Amino acid sequence: MSTNPDVAGGSRNTRHRRPADRKRQLVDQAAELFLARGYDHVSVADIAKGAGVTGPSIYRHFADKQAILFAAVMSGVEDIERCTDTALAPAADGEIPIDKAIEKLCALGVTNPNSAALWRWSTAHLTPDQNDEVARRTRTVLHRWSGAVFGHRTDLSPRDLDQLAWTILSINGSVSVHRTRISTSRAVARLVTLANRVVDMTPDDAQPIAPLPRALAEPTGRRDEILDAAATLFQQRGFAPVGVDEIGEAVGITGPSVYKHFPSKQAILIGISQRSANRLEASAIAAYSVADDATSLLGLLVDSYVQVLTSTPDLSVSFNSRSVLEGFDNGDLITYQRRYVARWVHLVEQIEADLPNPEAAVTVHAALTIANDAMRLRRNWSRPEMPALLAYLMKGVLGLPEAAVSRTAVS
């Protein structure tokens, strides 16, 4: 549900809007639908219906759906730019109150999650020039935050500073991926706490994570070859643009032969998601078999999640295609995903005994979003240090003590 009054008002108030408001109204409605369903599963007619206007009227403002997407992405970028201008404005004494600055950023993430999310998810549907524009402007925002928040960290390299600033932006945008029932003030306060945990982190302290013993053997065969090929293609180009013929060609078979193993492309996606869920469950079983308390268990679950996420594209594809998955009959898969997250939430509640359940859920989703955001970026796919770095950042945000980090990070 949107917190933007222009969207929440729906069609009832549309006839009374000034023409100058109409374009923003359409952009806001489109952003809401793109985030909820995925770009490929939203039509111009859907946007028009949601905004309470006719389809043809949309084309007075936009050439096509892709133009609406770019406008929605840039609207979010502009929101973050304005927030950054306000948050990082020096006080009367010339100092920038960093605590207040972070609070303003987190408030934007909670009250307008679209602005903090859509620009991170839409690269596959934008043109190279559009992506360059988004990258240039968000990079400027990133550098401003890294300079302001981490100006005192002369011990860190520019790359590490940007990594920590990106981590704070991921935390800020994490509320867009879940529906935890929590008041705005409590959500902002929790995000501020999590962002402040990042301020004193040192990426160079990240230690290699020890592989967990496998609880289940990895299956092999033509079916898994198809899943491997499809997962790679979906990661590189998104779900909708990839055809079954391309998947078959990548495996060395014809498109019709793929249907001997899967009835549809959607079934392939579900297979990829089920396989990643099986890997997570196998790693969780291994973690439970060796952990002796909630802190060490949560640390091991972080390690296993990062290992599954970075070793194959399956988990990233599953996460980024959740709007597609929710449209098919896969109740068991959705139920498993919710139970998996709930397991983490319960552990956070055990570790921070006075923490209410909604704050624990916000914490877990923020930690998971850090890793998921990082693995959307192609440049991170081949970085050998990423597993250790992501596990370190996630554990720090989850509030695991340094001793627990070290104990679960090394064999």
Secondary structure as the mmCIF struct_conf table of DSSP 4:
data_model
#
loop_
_struct_conf.conf_type_id
_struct_conf.id
_struct_conf.beg_label_comp_id
_struct_conf.beg_label_asym_id
_struct_conf.beg_label_seq_id
_struct_conf.end_label_comp_id
_struct_conf.end_label_asym_id
_struct_conf.end_label_seq_id
HELX_RH_AL_P HELX_RH_AL_P1 PRO A 5 ALA A 8
TURN_TY1_P TURN_TY1_P1 GLY A 9 GLY A 9
HELX_RH_3T_P HELX_RH_3T_P1 GLY A 10 HIS A 16
BEND BEND1 ARG A 17 ARG A 17
HELX_RH_AL_P HELX_RH_AL_P2 PRO A 19 ARG A 37
HELX_RH_3T_P HELX_RH_3T_P2 TYR A 39 HIS A 41
HELX_RH_AL_P HELX_RH_AL_P3 VAL A 44 ALA A 51
TURN_TY1_P TURN_TY1_P2 GLY A 52 GLY A 52
BEND BEND2 VAL A 53 VAL A 53
HELX_RH_AL_P HELX_RH_AL_P4 GLY A 55 ILE A 58
TURN_TY1_P TURN_TY1_P3 TYR A 59 HIS A 61
BEND BEND3 ALA A 63 ASP A 64
HELX_RH_AL_P HELX_RH_AL_P5 LYS A 65 ALA A 87
TURN_TY1_P TURN_TY1_P4 LEU A 88 LEU A 88
TURN_TY1_P TURN_TY1_P5 ALA A 92 ASP A 93
BEND BEND4 GLY A 94 GLY A 94
HELX_RH_AL_P HELX_RH_AL_P6 ILE A 98 THR A 111
HELX_RH_AL_P HELX_RH_AL_P7 PRO A 113 TRP A 121
HELX_RH_3T_P HELX_RH_3T_P3 THR A 123 HIS A 125
BEND BEND5 LEU A 126 LEU A 126
HELX_RH_AL_P HELX_RH_AL_P8 PRO A 128 VAL A 149
TURN_TY1_P TURN_TY1_P6 PHE A 150 HIS A 152
TURN_TY1_P TURN_TY1_P7 THR A 154 ASP A 155
BEND BEND6 LEU A 156 LEU A 156
HELX_RH_AL_P HELX_RH_AL_P9 PRO A 158 GLY A 173
HELX_RH_3T_P HELX_RH_3T_P4 SER A 174 VAL A 177
HELX_RH_AL_P HELX_RH_AL_P10 THR A 184 VAL A 199
TURN_TY1_P TURN_TY1_P8 ASP A 200 ASP A 200
HELX_RH_3T_P HELX_RH_3T_P5 PRO A 203 ASP A 205
HELX_LH_PP_P HELX_LH_PP_P1 PRO A 208 ARG A 214
BEND BEND7 ALA A 215 LEU A 216
HELX_LH_PP_P HELX_LH_PP_P2 ALA A 217 PRO A 219
BEND BEND8 GLY A 221 GLY A 221
HELX_RH_AL_P HELX_RH_AL_P11 ARG A 222 ARG A 237
BEND BEND9 PHE A 239 PHE A 239
TURN_TY1_P TURN_TY1_P9 ALA A 240 PRO A 241
HELX_RH_AL_P HELX_RH_AL_P12 VAL A 244 VAL A 251
TURN_TY1_P TURN_TY1_P10 GLY A 252 GLY A 252
BEND BEND10 ILE A 253 ILE A 253
HELX_RH_AL_P HELX_RH_AL_P13 GLY A 255 VAL A 258
TURN_TY1_P TURN_TY1_P11 TYR A 259 HIS A 261
BEND BEND11 PRO A 263 SER A 264
HELX_RH_AL_P HELX_RH_AL_P14 LYS A 265 VAL A 290
BEND BEND12 ASP A 293 ASP A 293
HELX_RH_AL_P HELX_RH_AL_P15 ALA A 294 SER A 311
BEND BEND13 PRO A 313 PRO A 313
HELX_RH_AL_P HELX_RH_AL_P16 ASP A 314 ASN A 320
TURN_TY1_P TURN_TY1_P12 SER A 321 SER A 321
HELX_RH_AL_P HELX_RH_AL_P17 ARG A 322 LEU A 325
TURN_TY1_P TURN_TY1_P13 GLU A 326 GLY A 327
BEND BEND14 PHE A 328 ASP A 329
HELX_RH_AL_P HELX_RH_AL_P18 GLY A 331 ILE A 351
BEND BEND15 GLU A 352 GLU A 352
TURN_TY1_P TURN_TY1_P14 ALA A 353 ASP A 354
HELX_RH_AL_P HELX_RH_AL_P19 ASN A 357 ALA A 374
TURN_TY1_P TURN_TY1_P15 MET A 375 ARG A 376
BEND BEND16 LEU A 377 LEU A 377
HELX_RH_3T_P HELX_RH_3T_P6 ARG A 378 ASN A 380
TURN_TY1_P TURN_TY1_P16 TRP A 381 SER A 382
TURN_TY1_P TURN_TY1_P17 PRO A 384 GLU A 385
HELX_RH_AL_P HELX_RH_AL_P20 MET A 386 VAL A 397
TURN_TY1_P TURN_TY1_P18 LEU A 398 GLY A 399
HELX_RH_AL_P HELX_RH_AL_P21 GLU A 402 ALA A 409
#
